[in-house]
Every structure is written in C-alpha cells, then in structure tokens.
Amino acid sequence: MESFLLQASIYLGAAVLIVPLAVRLGLGSVLGYLAAGILVGPIMGLAGTETADLQHFAEFGVVMMLFLIGLELEPRALWDMRHKLIGLGGLQVVLTTASIALVAHWLGFSWQVGVTLGMLFSLSSTAIVLQTLSEKNLMRTGGGRATFAVLLTQDIAVVPILAIIPLLAISGTGLPEGITASTFGINNGAGIAATDDHATGAAEPLLTLVQSLPGWAVTLMTLGIVIGIMLVGHFLTRPIFRFVHASRLPEMSTFISLLMVLGIAFLMMLVGLSPALGTFLAGVVLANSEFRHQLEADIQPFKGILMGLFFITVGVGINFGVLLANPLLVVSLTLAVIALKIGVLLFLSLIFKIRGHNRWLFALGLAQAGEFGFLLVSFARKQSILPPSIAEIVLLIISLSMLLTPALFIGYEALARRMKARETERPADEIDEQGRVIIAGIGRFGQNVNRLVRMSGGSTVVLDSDMGAIEQMRRFGAKGFFGDPTRPELLEAAGLAEASVLVVAVDSPENALKIVTHARKQRPDLHIIARAYDRPHVFALYRAGANDIVRETYDSSIRAGRYVLENIGFTDYEASKMSQTYFKVERAALRDLAALWVPGQPVHLNDAYVARALQLERDLAAAMSQDLDETRANLDAAQ
C-alpha cells in the first residue's frame, strides 16, 4: 500500500509541476505529460518497473475519449464520413504500409519484416492527436475532420492487422545479412516484457470459452455483440437511466456511465475487437439521447486523468540507453518514418482535395506512430517475426515520434500563420463601387449588419482581409472586396469621403481602433458604429471617436437575462421593462466610467474607477427596483 501511494504521489506531483508550465509556455498539455514521464523515469529513476501495467490501465483513457467523441456525432454524421473512412483512411493505411515495406526490403530486410513494420508504423496516436485537436479547437476544421476519419479507420484496421501478423510468421530473424543486435548497441534483447499467454482471474472461463468456439461461432458472437450494443443503446438506455436517476444519488449516475463504457470495452475485447471502436459506436448510438450531457460530465474527469497517465507512462518507458548507444541511427530512423508518412499524407490530401493549412494539419498531425504500435511490436515478437534487437529500436522510434508530435503541431501553427499572412499580402481588389455604408469586416457580426441594410434597400461596400470570407459571400450573391480595412487608401477607395455610415466589425480590437481613429480624423461628421470586445475596448473606441459602440455579446446576454426573469416569476411585461431599464442605465453609466478609464491600466487596479463602478451598481439596482414598483403600480391601476 505504501509503495502504491508513493508511486501515485510521484506521478501526480510530476504532472502538477510540469504540465501547467508546458501549457503556459504554449507547448500544450501532451508535451507536458511526456516531459513529466521523462523526468520521473529516465532522468530521476523514480518510476519505470510499473509502467507496463499502468499503460494497460491508462489506455482506457483512449476508450473513454472515443466514447465522448461518439457522443458528439450523430449516426447521420458518421454515415456522411463513410467515403473518408473507407477511401482516405483505408488508402492511408495501405499506402503507408506499402511504402515502409518497400524501404525495409531495399535495406535488406525480409518482406515479412517489412510488411510488419509497415503495418505498425501506418498507425498514428489516437490519444495524442485527438487530445491536441480538442485543446487547440481544431476538431471541427476540414483538416481536423479528415484526421479524425483516418484515426477511426486505423482503430478498425488493428483487427485485420492482428489477424495478418501470424500469417507472416517465419523462421529466423528476417534481418539483413551483417546486422546483429550489437549493431544497435544492444547486448540483451530481453528488454521487452513478454505478456502472459494465459488469461487469469474471473475473465478466464469466458475467454477460454470464446477461444474454444469454431470460427463461424466467434463471427456470429461478434456480430451479436455489435448489434446488441446498438439495440441496447437505442431502446434500453432511457429506461435504465431513468431508473438510476430516480434513486437521487449523484454517484449512481457515474456508476452507470462507467459500467456502460467498461462493460462494452470488455465485450469487444472478448471477441478480439478494439474496445475503443465499440465504445465509439455506443457513443454514436447515444448521441441523440437526452442523457448525453450527463454522460459527458460523468466520463470527462476519468478520461482526462487516464489520458494524462497514459502520456506519462509513454515518457517513462522511453529507453534512453538504446538512444544513447546509437543516437544518430535512432533519430534518423524516427525522422525518416515521420517524413515518409508526411509524404503519403500530402499525396492523399491532393487526391481528396484537402487544401491550404488543413492539408498541413492533416499531414503533420498524423505523422507519428501510435500507441497500438506497442501492442503490435510485442505481438510480432511473440510470433518470431521481429527479433529483440529490431523490436527495441521500433519501440524507441514509436516513443520518440509520439514525443515529437507536439512539435509537429507547433510547426503546423507556424505554417498556418505564414499562409494566412501570405493571403493578406496578396494584392487588394480594385474597388469599383461605392455605397452610403462601408462595412469593415464580414464575420458573423458584419454579415448580419450587411444583410439587414441590403434587404432594407441600402447600399454597402464590404471590405475584409479574409479571402475565404469574401469568396463565401460571393457564392451567395453578395459582393465584397478583398483588402486590409486598416489601410487608408482602401477606405478612401471605398468612398470614405462620401459615406454616411462606417461599420467597424473586424475581429482584432487593435485594428478596429486604427480604423476608427483614421476615419474620425478624415471625417469629423461621419457616423461610426463599432464592434467592441469588452469594456476597456468600448472606452478606447469611445475616445477614438466612435458614435455607437456594440459589445459582441451585450445585446444577446440582455435578451438571455430577460428570458431568465420570465422563468423565475416575473411577467413578460415586467421582464421586458426591467431589461430595457438595465440597458439604458448601464449604457449611461459607461460614459462616467470612460472618463475615469486609464489606457493600459487594468480597471481593477484603478481605485477611482472601482469606486465609481460600485456606486453605479447601487444606482442601477435602485433604478431597476423603482421601475419594477412603478410598472406593477401601473398594472394594478389599469386593472
């Protein structure tokens, strides 16, 4: 017990110390977990012997992650992905396997070893990639969706790969002549722990029973389990969850959520399928359930802890002894595998028309080897396909490639920034028309303004530095011009000298301030309507000369507040009057606060500002209370 508590404290302490630091440095949590594992394992020697057992346990984080992703996908959305799953994902596995097998054969390895290496390197890290895509909000991008489709196909491909490897079993090592373990600086290849061939514990009778069944019976059992998961998820989960929730014990909700995930994982493993695939299927079936959000809330904490633990164990398990014995060879092979996979992925992105920065997200995001590679290496070694010397090198390549994944994503972000900058550097459109209203920025905010004005018969000139947004406008019949609205000559060409209204709806607060400042200097009589990010931005725009300033979420939040009042006992009329009073008084208060605002100083450190804000809060509460009393008195008098 004491040893367990010590090891748990070491793992948790390393994570708490390293991961927040990595996130603050912009490196992401995955690299932080990997660094924590390297620190407590290879560097300090505080962990290592328990890594294999912990890794098997922590792999359930991947299972839970795919369950949560399944909850976000409706069955129709999954059906719409079928072409990417079969075409894009299938070709990625086949082409990567073939490419690596050819290179291995050229190096002198047997074709059996080459095909085995190709299959295990064709897989990517579901855990690291999905975690990083989620953290960086890239999952819903074109590249993110394509990446997810390939990862899902790879999880499915593990099943046939496990069936193919025994067919490749050969006598001998399959090494090219002249290559021995000592070539790689390895004196003893027993570094890979052999897994126990026999099941132990309560699951042994069930596993023995399945293994004794003929092939056709196992196939029927597999189909029955998959169909059973879909039927139970569709028809029985609602009454089961209602029964559990009737107990009014919050922990019971967590119990049933964990039971569902772990039970499905066990059933899938029982028949030799990927547990991650089974739980993903269950998540898709439950995507339309009213209990979906409860399931997400129950599973999310466990997923986060197990995923973090998994990444730490990867860092702990990196064999730096092999790396130090021949660093040039190991690093070169790792970079070669990554480069080859990037080449295959870029080729596929051309075929499937994945363009722009999405292409690089797809290629760089999937360039590493995956956690299933650890399982396949051990399995191939037991089948006498991979000798210990090669297996050690392959395990190290897998670990290092996973360790380099955060760096690949950092590289993608740098490329995406350069591509975006290059787009903005292209020549601006020649503006051949002018209108009474100039709209700078055509995001969600600017689109609504533009549609309202045009539908009312007004004429607009739209400027935006995002070529994609301009092209999207043109597809729907609306005209816009590409160019940076902060450039004075573009504003002049758009008709700044004659316009009646300028709407500043760009995303960047700094650019919005530049446009307002320049426009007010050129046209003191121009009416300027500006979109603001927050209160300090409101104050800056007010001082720069904007007439009307609209905070991004201000009006919608007041409407939401009115709905709240209507549902906590106020009448619709009372809620409407109180929201109107709040709007008028709060807007007037901003002028007082703007006079006290000091540019560059946080408002909470401005004593005069804080004192006036507190006083205005009291005045606002009193005004709303008085307005409510008057409203009710008028209603009583009318009745």
C-alpha positions in Angstrom: 0.0 0.0 0.0 2.8 2.4 0.9 4.6 1.7 -2.4 1.4 2.4 -4.3 0.8 5.7 -2.5 4.4 6.7 -3.2 4.2 6.0 -6.9 0.8 7.8 -7.2 2.3 10.8 -5.4 5.3 10.8 -7.8 3.1 10.7 -10.9 0.7 13.3 -9.7 3.4 15.6 -8.4 5.3 15.5 -11.7 2.1 16.2 -13.6 1.1 19.1 -11.4 4.7 20.6 -11.6 5.4 20.2 -15.3 2.1 20.2 -17.2 0.8 23.8 -16.2 4.3 25.1 -17.1 4.2 23.5 -20.5 0.7 24.9 -21.2 1.8 28.4 -20.1 4.8 28.2 -22.5 2.4 27.3 -25.3 3.7 23.7 -25.7 0.4 22.0 -24.9 -0.5 19.5 -22.2 0.6 16.4 -24.1 4.2 17.5 -24.3 4.0 18.4 -20.6 2.8 14.9 -19.6 5.5 13.3 -21.8 8.1 15.6 -20.2 6.8 14.7 -16.7 7.2 11.0 -17.6 10.8 11.5 -18.8 11.6 13.4 -15.6 10.4 10.8 -13.2 11.5 7.8 -15.3 14.7 8.0 -17.4 16.2 11.1 -15.7 15.4 10.6 -12.0 14.7 6.9 -12.0 11.7 7.2 -9.7 9.4 5.1 -11.9 9.6 2.5 -14.6 9.0 -1.0 -13.3 5.2 -0.5 -13.1 4.9 1.3 -16.4 3.6 -1.7 -18.5 0.8 -2.4 -16.0 -0.1 1.3 -15.7 -0.1 1.7 -19.5 -2.6 -1.0 -20.0 -4.8 0.7 -17.3 -4.3 4.1 -18.8 -5.2 3.0 -22.3 -8.8 3.2 -21.1 -8.4 6.9 -21.4 -8.4 6.4 -25.2 -11.5 4.2 -24.9 -13.3 7.0 -23.0 -12.1 9.6 -25.4 -13.6 7.8 -28.3 -16.9 7.3 -26.4 -17.1 11.1 -25.8 -16.3 11.8 -29.4 -19.1 9.4 -30.4 -21.5 11.3 -28.3 -20.7 14.4 -30.4 -21.5 12.6 -33.7 -25.0 11.7 -34.8 -25.3 8.5 -36.8 -26.1 10.5 -39.9 -22.8 12.4 -39.5 -20.9 9.1 -39.3 -22.7 7.9 -42.4 -21.6 11.1 -44.2 -18.0 10.3 -43.3 -18.1 6.8 -45.0 -16.1 8.0 -48.0 -13.3 9.4 -45.9 -13.3 6.3 -43.6 -13.1 3.8 -46.5 -11.2 5.9 -49.1 -9.0 8.3 -47.2 -8.4 6.2 -44.1 -8.1 2.9 -46.0 -5.6 4.3 -48.5 -3.5 5.9 -45.8 -3.0 2.5 -44.1 -2.4 0.6 -47.3 0.0 3.2 -48.9 2.0 3.8 -45.7 2.3 0.0 -45.2 3.5 -0.5 -48.8 5.9 2.4 -48.7 7.6 1.4 -45.5 7.7 -2.3 -46.6 9.5 -1.3 -49.8 12.1 0.8 -47.9 12.7 -2.0 -45.5 13.1 -4.5 -48.3 15.5 -2.1 -50.0 17.5 -2.1 -46.8 17.8 -5.9 -46.9 15.0 -7.0 -44.5 12.8 -9.9 -45.4 9.4 -9.0 -46.9 7.6 -10.4 -43.8 9.5 -8.0 -41.5 8.9 -5.1 -44.0 5.2 -5.6 -44.1 5.0 -6.0 -40.3 7.0 -2.7 -39.9 4.8 -1.0 -42.5 1.5 -2.0 -40.7 2.6 -0.9 -37.3 4.0 2.4 -38.5 0.9 3.1 -40.6 -1.0 3.7 -37.3 -1.0 7.1 -35.6 -1.5 8.1 -32.0 -5.2 8.4 -31.4 -4.6 9.6 -27.8 -2.2 12.4 -28.6 -3.7 13.7 -31.8 -7.3 13.8 -30.5 -6.3 15.5 -27.3 -4.3 18.1 -29.2 -7.0 18.7 -31.7 -9.5 19.2 -28.9 -7.2 21.6 -26.9 -6.5 23.7 -30.0 -10.1 23.8 -31.2 -9.2 22.2 -34.5 -11.5 19.2 -34.4 -14.2 21.0 -36.5 -11.9 22.2 -39.2 -11.6 20.4 -42.5 -8.2 19.1 -41.6 -9.4 18.0 -38.2 -12.4 16.1 -39.6 -10.1 14.3 -42.1 -7.6 13.5 -39.4 -10.4 12.0 -37.2 -11.7 9.9 -40.0 -8.2 8.4 -40.6 -7.7 7.7 -36.9 -11.0 5.9 -36.7 -10.1 3.8 -39.7 -6.8 3.0 -38.1 -8.5 1.8 -35.0 -10.7 -0.5 -37.1 -7.6 -1.7 -39.0 -5.9 -3.0 -35.9 -8.2 -6.1 -36.0 -7.1 -7.3 -39.5 -3.5 -6.4 -38.7 -3.6 -8.7 -35.7 -5.1 -11.4 -38.0 -2.4 -10.9 -40.7 0.7 -10.9 -38.4 0.6 -14.6 -37.5 0.4 -15.4 -41.2 3.7 -13.6 -41.7 5.5 -15.8 -39.1 8.8 -17.0 -40.4 11.8 -18.9 -39.2 14.8 -16.9 -38.4 15.1 -13.2 -37.6 14.4 -11.7 -41.0 17.5 -9.4 -40.5 19.6 -8.4 -43.5 23.0 -10.1 -43.5 25.6 -8.5 -41.3 23.1 -6.8 -39.0 23.0 -8.0 -35.4 21.8 -6.7 -32.0 25.3 -5.2 -31.4 24.8 -3.0 -34.5 22.2 -1.1 -32.5 24.2 -1.0 -29.3 22.0 -3.7 -27.6 23.6 -6.6 -25.7 20.5 -8.2 -24.4 17.2 -8.0 -26.3 15.1 -9.1 -23.3 14.0 -5.5 -22.6 10.6 -6.2 -23.9 8.4 -7.8 -21.3 6.5 -10.8 -22.7 2.9 -10.8 -21.9 1.2 -13.6 -20.1 -0.2 -16.1 -22.6 -3.0 -17.3 -20.3 -5.8 -15.2 -19.0 -6.1 -15.1 -15.3 -8.8 -14.1 -12.8 -12.6 -14.1 -13.3 -12.4 -13.5 -17.0 -10.5 -16.7 -17.7 -13.6 -19.0 -18.1 -15.2 -16.6 -20.6 -12.0 -16.2 -22.6 -11.4 -19.9 -22.7 -15.0 -20.5 -23.9 -14.6 -18.0 -26.7 -11.2 -19.5 -27.7 -12.8 -22.9 -27.9 -15.5 -21.9 -30.3 -15.2 -22.5 -34.0 -14.6 -19.6 -36.3 -18.1 -19.3 -37.5 -19.4 -19.2 -33.9 -17.0 -16.4 -33.0 -18.1 -14.4 -36.0 -21.8 -14.8 -35.0 -20.9 -13.8 -31.5 -19.1 -10.8 -32.6 -22.0 -9.6 -34.8 -24.4 -10.3 -32.0 -22.4 -8.2 -29.6 -22.2 -5.3 -32.0 -25.9 -5.4 -32.9 -26.7 -5.9 -29.2 -24.8 -2.7 -28.3 -26.7 -0.7 -30.9 -30.1 -2.1 -29.8 -29.5 -1.7 -26.1 -28.2 1.8 -26.7 -31.2 2.8 -28.7 -34.0 1.1 -26.7 -32.9 0.4 -23.2 -30.6 3.2 -22.1 -33.5 5.7 -21.5 -35.5 3.4 -19.0 -32.2 2.3 -17.3 -31.1 5.9 -16.8 -34.5 7.0 -15.6 -34.4 4.1 -13.1 -31.0 5.1 -11.8 -31.8 8.8 -11.6 -34.9 8.0 -9.6 -32.6 7.0 -6.7 -31.5 10.7 -6.5 -27.9 9.6 -5.7 -25.5 11.5 -7.9 -22.8 8.8 -7.7 -25.2 6.3 -9.3 -25.1 8.3 -12.5 -21.3 8.0 -12.5 -21.6 4.2 -11.8 -23.9 3.6 -14.7 -21.7 5.7 -17.1 -18.6 3.8 -16.1 -20.4 0.4 -16.2 -21.5 1.2 -19.8 -18.0 2.1 -21.0 -16.1 -0.7 -19.2 -18.8 -3.3 -20.0 -18.7 -2.5 -23.7 -14.9 -2.5 -23.7 -14.8 -5.9 -22.1 -17.3 -7.4 -24.6 -15.4 -6.1 -27.5 -12.1 -7.4 -26.2 -13.7 -10.7 -25.5 -14.3 -11.3 -29.2 -11.0 -9.7 -30.3 -12.2 -6.3 -31.4 -10.9 -2.9 -30.5 -12.6 -1.6 -27.2 -12.2 1.9 -28.5 -14.2 1.1 -31.6 -17.0 -0.5 -29.5 -17.4 2.5 -27.2 -17.2 4.9 -30.1 -20.1 3.0 -31.7 -22.1 3.2 -28.4 -21.4 6.9 -28.2 -22.8 7.5 -31.7 -25.9 5.5 -30.8 -26.4 7.7 -27.7 -25.7 11.0 -29.5 -29.4 11.9 -29.6 -30.1 10.8 -26.1 -31.3 13.3 -23.5 -28.7 11.9 -21.1 -25.9 12.7 -23.5 -24.6 15.7 -21.5 -24.8 13.8 -18.2 -22.7 11.0 -19.7 -20.1 13.6 -20.9 -20.0 15.2 -17.4 -19.5 11.8 -15.7 -16.9 10.4 -18.0 -14.8 13.5 -18.7 -12.8 13.6 -15.4 -11.8 9.9 -15.8 -10.9 10.4 -19.4 -8.6 13.4 -18.5 -6.8 11.6 -15.7 -6.3 8.4 -17.6 -5.1 10.2 -20.8 -2.6 12.2 -18.7 -1.4 9.0 -17.0 -1.0 7.3 -20.4 1.2 10.1 -21.8 3.3 10.0 -18.6 3.9 6.2 -19.0 5.0 6.8 -22.6 7.6 9.2 -21.3 8.7 6.9 -18.5 9.0 4.0 -21.0 11.4 5.7 -23.4 14.7 3.6 -23.4 17.3 6.3 -23.5 20.0 3.6 -23.1 19.4 2.4 -26.7 19.2 6.0 -27.9 22.5 7.0 -26.3 24.2 3.9 -27.7 23.5 5.0 -31.2 21.7 8.3 -31.3 22.3 9.1 -34.9 20.7 5.9 -36.2 17.6 6.1 -33.9 16.9 9.8 -34.6 17.5 9.3 -38.3 15.1 6.4 -38.5 12.5 8.3 -36.4 12.7 11.3 -38.7 12.6 9.1 -41.8 9.4 7.4 -40.6 7.8 10.8 -39.9 9.0 12.2 -43.3 7.7 9.2 -45.2 4.3 9.4 -43.5 4.1 13.1 -44.2 4.8 12.4 -47.9 2.0 9.8 -48.1 -0.5 12.1 -46.3 0.3 15.1 -48.5 -0.2 12.8 -51.6 -3.6 11.8 -50.2 -4.5 15.4 -49.4 -4.1 16.2 -53.1 -6.3 13.3 -54.2 -9.1 14.2 -51.7 -8.7 17.9 -52.2 -7.7 18.9 -48.7 -6.4 22.4 -49.3 -4.5 25.2 -47.5 -3.5 24.9 -43.9 -5.9 22.0 -43.5 -3.6 19.9 -45.7 -0.7 20.6 -43.3 -2.8 19.9 -40.2 -3.7 16.5 -41.8 -0.2 15.7 -42.8 1.7 16.8 -39.7 -1.0 15.7 -37.2 -0.8 12.0 -38.3 2.9 11.7 -39.0 3.8 10.0 -35.7 3.5 6.3 -34.8 0.7 5.2 -32.4 0.2 3.6 -29.1 -1.2 0.5 -30.8 2.3 0.0 -32.1 3.5 -1.1 -28.6 0.9 -3.9 -28.7 1.8 -4.9 -32.3 5.5 -5.0 -31.6 5.0 -7.3 -28.6 2.7 -9.5 -30.7 5.0 -9.6 -33.7 7.9 -10.6 -31.4 5.9 -13.5 -29.9 5.2 -14.6 -33.5 9.0 -14.7 -34.1 8.7 -12.0 -36.9 10.6 -9.2 -35.1 13.8 -10.2 -33.2 14.5 -8.4 -29.8 17.1 -6.1 -31.4 14.7 -4.8 -34.0 11.8 -4.7 -31.6 13.8 -2.4 -29.2 14.6 0.0 -31.9 11.0 0.0 -33.2 9.6 0.7 -29.7 12.0 3.6 -29.3 11.0 5.0 -32.8 7.4 4.9 -31.8 8.1 6.6 -28.4 10.2 9.3 -30.0 7.8 10.0 -32.8 5.0 10.4 -30.2 7.2 12.7 -28.2 7.8 14.9 -31.3 4.0 15.2 -32.1 3.6 18.5 -30.1 6.5 19.9 -32.1 4.8 18.9 -35.3 1.6 20.7 -34.2 3.7 23.8 -33.3 5.2 23.6 -36.9 1.6 23.4 -38.3 0.6 26.6 -36.4 3.7 28.4 -37.7 2.9 27.3 -41.3 -0.8 28.3 -40.8 0.3 31.8 -39.6 2.6 32.2 -42.6 -0.1 31.1 -45.1 -2.6 33.5 -43.6 0.0 36.3 -43.7 0.7 35.4 -47.3 -3.0 35.6 -48.1 -3.2 39.1 -46.6 -0.1 40.2 -48.6 -1.7 39.4 -51.9 -2.8 42.5 -53.9 -6.1 44.0 -52.7 -9.1 44.0 -55.1 -9.8 47.1 -57.1 -12.8 48.7 -55.6 -15.1 49.7 -58.4 -18.2 50.8 -56.5 -19.1 53.0 -53.5 -22.0 53.0 -51.1 -23.6 55.0 -48.3 -22.5 52.4 -45.8 -18.9 51.0 -45.5 -18.6 47.7 -43.6 -15.1 46.8 -42.5 -15.1 43.1 -41.5 -17.6 40.5 -42.7 -17.6 37.9 -40.0 -20.8 36.8 -38.2 -21.3 40.3 -36.9 -20.7 42.1 -40.1 -22.8 39.6 -42.2 -25.9 40.4 -40.2 -25.4 44.1 -40.5 -24.8 43.8 -44.2 -27.9 41.6 -44.9 -30.2 43.9 -42.8 -29.0 47.1 -44.7 -29.2 45.5 -48.1 -32.6 43.9 -47.5 -33.8 47.3 -46.5 -32.7 48.9 -49.8 -29.4 50.4 -48.6 -26.1 50.2 -50.5 -23.0 48.8 -48.8 -19.3 48.4 -49.6 -17.8 45.4 -47.7 -14.0 45.1 -47.0 -12.3 42.1 -45.4 -8.8 40.7 -45.2 -10.0 37.1 -45.2 -10.2 35.9 -48.8 -12.2 32.9 -47.7 -14.9 35.0 -46.2 -15.1 37.2 -49.4 -15.4 34.1 -51.6 -18.1 32.7 -49.4 -20.1 36.0 -49.7 -19.8 35.9 -53.5 -21.1 32.3 -53.6 -24.3 33.6 -52.0 -24.6 36.5 -54.4 -23.3 39.3 -52.1 -20.4 41.4 -53.3 -17.3 42.1 -51.2 -13.8 43.3 -51.8 -10.6 41.7 -50.5 -8.2 44.0 -48.7 -7.0 45.2 -45.3 -9.5 47.7 -44.0 -6.8 49.3 -41.8 -5.2 50.7 -45.0 -6.2 54.3 -45.5 -6.1 54.1 -49.3 -8.7 51.2 -49.3 -11.1 53.1 -47.1 -10.7 56.1 -49.4 -11.4 53.9 -52.5 -14.5 52.5 -50.8 -15.9 56.0 -50.6 -15.0 57.2 -47.1 -15.2 60.8 -48.2 -18.9 60.5 -49.3 -20.2 57.7 -47.0 -22.9 58.3 -44.4 -22.0 55.4 -42.0 -18.9 53.3 -41.3 -19.4 50.0 -39.5 -16.2 48.6 -38.0 -16.8 44.9 -37.4 -13.2 43.5 -37.7 -12.2 40.8 -35.2 -9.0 42.5 -33.9 -9.5 45.2 -31.3 -6.3 46.9 -32.3 -7.3 47.0 -36.0 -10.8 48.3 -35.0 -9.2 51.1 -33.1 -6.9 52.0 -36.0 -9.9 52.2 -38.4 -12.0 54.4 -36.1 -9.1 56.7 -35.4 -8.3 57.3 -39.0 -11.9 57.6 -40.1 -12.7 60.2 -37.4 -9.6 62.2 -38.4 -10.7 62.3 -42.0 -14.4 62.7 -41.5 -15.4 64.5 -38.3 -19.1 64.3 -39.4 -19.1 60.6 -40.2 -21.3 58.3 -38.1 -19.2 55.4 -36.9 -20.6 52.2 -35.5 -18.0 49.9 -34.0 -18.0 46.4 -32.6 -16.2 46.2 -29.2 -14.7 43.2 -27.5 -15.1 44.3 -23.8 -15.5 47.4 -21.6 -11.9 48.7 -22.0 -12.3 48.3 -25.8 -15.5 50.3 -25.5 -13.7 53.1 -23.7 -10.9 53.1 -26.3 -13.3 53.3 -29.2 -15.3 56.0 -27.5 -12.2 58.1 -27.1 -11.2 57.4 -30.7 -14.5 58.9 -31.9 -17.0 56.1 -32.4 -20.6 57.2 -32.1 -22.3 53.9 -31.4 -20.4 51.0 -29.8 -21.8 47.5 -29.6 -20.2 44.9 -27.4 -20.1 41.5 -29.1 -22.4 39.6 -26.6 -24.0 42.5 -24.8 -27.5 42.6 -26.5 -27.7 38.8 -26.7 -26.9 38.5 -23.0 -29.5 41.0 -22.0 -32.1 39.1 -24.1 -31.0 35.9 -22.3 -31.3 37.7 -18.9 -34.9 38.7 -19.9 -35.7 35.1 -20.6 -34.4 34.2 -17.1 -36.6 36.8 -15.5 -39.6 35.4 -17.4 -39.0 32.0 -16.0 -38.4 32.9 -12.3 -41.7 34.6 -11.6 -41.8 37.9 -13.5 -44.4 38.5 -16.1 -43.3 39.0 -19.7 -44.0 42.7 -19.5 -42.1 43.2 -16.2 -39.1 41.3 -17.6 -39.1 43.4 -20.8 -39.3 46.7 -18.8 -36.5 45.7 -16.4 -34.2 44.6 -19.3 -34.9 48.0 -21.0 -34.1 49.9 -17.8 -30.9 47.9 -17.3 -29.9 48.7 -20.9 -30.5 52.4 -20.6 -28.9 53.0 -17.1 -25.9 50.7 -17.8 -25.2 52.4 -21.1 -25.3 55.8 -19.5 -23.0 54.6 -16.7 -20.4 53.7 -19.3 -19.8 57.4 -20.1 -18.9 58.1 -16.4 -16.6 55.1 -16.3 -15.0 56.1 -19.7 -13.9 59.4 -18.2 -12.1 57.5 -15.3 -10.5 54.8 -17.5 -6.7 55.0 -17.9 -5.3 53.3 -21.0 -3.0 50.4 -20.3 -4.0 50.1 -16.6 -6.2 47.1 -15.5 -9.5 48.5 -14.4 -9.4 46.6 -11.1 -6.2 48.5 -10.2 -7.8 51.9 -10.9 -9.2 52.9 -7.4 -11.4 55.8 -8.8 -12.8 53.5 -11.5 -13.6 50.8 -9.0 -15.3 53.2 -6.5 -17.4 54.8 -9.3 -18.4 51.3 -10.7 -19.6 50.2 -7.2 -21.6 53.3 -6.9 -23.2 52.9 -10.3 -24.1 49.3 -9.4 -26.0 50.6 -6.4 -27.7 53.2 -8.6 -28.6 50.6 -11.2 -30.2 48.3 -8.6 -32.2 51.2 -7.2 -33.4 52.3 -10.6 -34.5 48.8 -11.5 -36.3 48.3 -8.2 -38.1 51.7 -8.6 -39.0 50.8 -12.2 -40.4 47.4 -11.2 -42.6 49.1 -8.5 -43.9 51.7 -10.9 -44.6 49.0 -13.5 -46.6 46.9 -11.0 -48.5 50.0 -9.7 -49.5 51.0 -13.3 -50.7 47.4 -14.0 -52.7 47.4 -10.8 -54.3 50.8 -11.7 -55.1 49.6 -15.2 -56.9 46.6 -13.8 
